[in-house]
Amino acid sequence: SNYLMPESTPFAKFTNGSIENPGLFTYTKILEAGKENKNYYQGKVVILVNEISQSSSEFHAMAYQVHPNASIVGSTTAGADGNVSQIVLPGGITTMISGIGVYYPDGRETQRIGIVPDIEVKPTIEGIKEGRDEVLEKAIDVINRPEPK
């Protein structure tokens, strides 16, 4: 994101649980993408996502989304971001859970909700039959669309 952003821009924050005080969650400092860069990429940035996008791809979509000319195209992501923590359940059963909460800087949640696209496009039966990628077609359309004056 250092090449895409004109300046350091807030894009996410986390919550962490307290081992000493079960049920207490605190926000971490806000994460930022980019750095001061007068030669940043000023073209359009299109991020393709769908319901299978999860974890790191959701986090990266959040970071790229703050570019001044960014659009997220596709369908809402899985809502399964955050680090993975192992827990042991009664009976010695181990499983994995999201160990932190992930939010936009304004406090909107992403877990269980997902990253909602700016432009929703889903593949259709017709498009699949024709061998077309309608999401990619829309992304190309967004890139080629003239800028409003």
C-alpha positions in Angstrom: 0.0 0.0 0.0 3.0 2.3 0.2 2.9 2.9 -3.5 -0.9 3.3 -3.7 -1.5 5.9 -1.0 -0.8 9.6 -0.9 -0.4 9.5 2.9 -0.7 7.1 5.8 -4.5 6.4 6.1 -6.4 4.6 8.9 -8.1 1.4 7.7 -8.7 -1.0 10.7 -8.5 -1.6 14.4 -8.7 -4.7 16.5 -10.0 -5.8 19.9 -8.2 -8.2 22.1 -9.6 -10.2 25.0 -8.0 -10.0 28.4 -6.8 -13.3 30.0 -6.8 -11.6 33.4 -10.3 -10.2 33.1 -12.5 -12.6 31.0 -15.1 -10.7 29.1 -13.0 -7.5 28.9 -12.1 -6.5 25.3 -10.0 -3.5 24.5 -9.3 -1.7 21.2 -5.8 -1.7 19.8 -4.3 1.4 18.1 -5.8 2.1 14.6 -3.8 0.5 11.8 -2.8 2.6 8.8 -2.0 1.8 5.2 0.5 3.7 3.1 2.9 6.5 3.8 3.6 10.0 2.7 4.1 9.6 -1.0 3.7 12.5 -3.5 4.3 10.0 -6.4 1.6 7.5 -5.3 -0.4 5.6 -7.9 -3.3 7.9 -8.9 -5.2 5.5 -11.2 -8.2 3.4 -10.3 -7.8 0.4 -7.9 -10.4 -2.4 -8.2 -10.4 -5.1 -5.6 -12.3 -8.3 -6.5 -14.0 -10.2 -3.7 -16.7 -12.8 -3.2 -18.2 -15.0 -0.5 -15.1 -17.3 -0.5 -12.8 -14.3 0.3 -11.8 -14.6 3.9 -9.1 -13.9 6.5 -6.1 -12.2 5.0 -7.8 -11.3 1.8 -10.5 -9.4 3.7 -7.9 -7.6 5.7 -6.0 -6.6 2.5 -9.3 -5.5 0.9 -9.8 -3.2 3.9 -6.3 -1.7 3.4 -6.7 -1.2 -0.3 -10.2 0.2 0.0 -8.9 3.4 1.5 -7.1 4.4 -1.8 -8.8 7.6 -3.1 -9.8 5.8 -6.4 -10.6 2.3 -5.0 -13.7 0.3 -5.7 -14.5 -3.2 -4.3 -16.4 -5.3 -6.8 -18.1 -8.6 -6.3 -20.1 -10.0 -3.4 -19.9 -9.7 0.3 -16.9 -11.6 1.8 -17.1 -14.5 4.4 -16.6 -12.3 7.4 -14.0 -14.6 8.8 -11.0 -12.3 9.4 -8.7 -12.0 12.4 -5.9 -14.2 13.6 -6.6 -17.8 14.4 -6.2 -19.0 18.0 -6.4 -22.6 19.2 -8.6 -23.4 22.2 -9.1 -26.6 24.2 -12.7 -27.6 24.9 -13.8 -30.0 27.6 -12.8 -33.5 26.8 -9.5 -32.4 25.4 -11.0 -31.4 22.0 -9.1 -28.7 20.3 -10.5 -26.3 17.8 -9.6 -22.9 16.2 -11.4 -19.6 16.6 -10.9 -16.0 15.5 -8.8 -14.6 18.4 -9.3 -10.9 17.8 -12.1 -8.6 16.7 -11.6 -6.7 13.4 -13.3 -3.4 12.8 -13.1 -0.4 10.5 -11.7 2.8 12.3 -15.3 4.0 12.8 -16.2 0.9 14.8 -18.1 -1.0 12.1 -17.6 -4.8 12.5 -16.3 -7.0 9.7 -16.5 -10.4 11.5 -19.6 -12.4 10.6 -20.6 -9.4 8.4 -17.8 -9.4 5.8 -16.5 -6.7 3.5 -19.4 -5.3 1.6 -18.6 -4.4 -2.0 -19.1 -0.9 -3.4 -20.4 -2.5 -6.6 -22.3 -5.8 -6.1 -21.9 -8.3 -8.9 -22.5 -12.1 -8.8 -21.9 -14.7 -11.4 -25.2 -15.7 -13.2 -26.1 -19.1 -14.6 -26.2 -17.5 -18.0 -22.8 -16.0 -17.7 -21.3 -19.3 -16.4 -22.9 -21.2 -19.4 -21.3 -18.7 -21.7 -17.9 -19.0 -20.0 -17.9 -15.3 -18.9 -16.5 -13.9 -15.8 -19.1 -11.2 -15.0 -17.3 -9.9 -11.9 -14.1 -9.4 -13.9 -16.1 -7.8 -16.7 -17.6 -5.3 -14.2 -14.1 -4.6 -12.8 -12.8 -3.8 -16.3 -15.8 -1.6 -16.9 -15.1 0.3 -13.8 -11.5 0.8 -14.8 -12.4 2.0 -18.3 -15.3 4.2 -17.2 -14.4 7.9 -17.8 -13.9 10.1 -14.7 -16.8 12.5 -13.9 -16.0 16.1 -14.7 
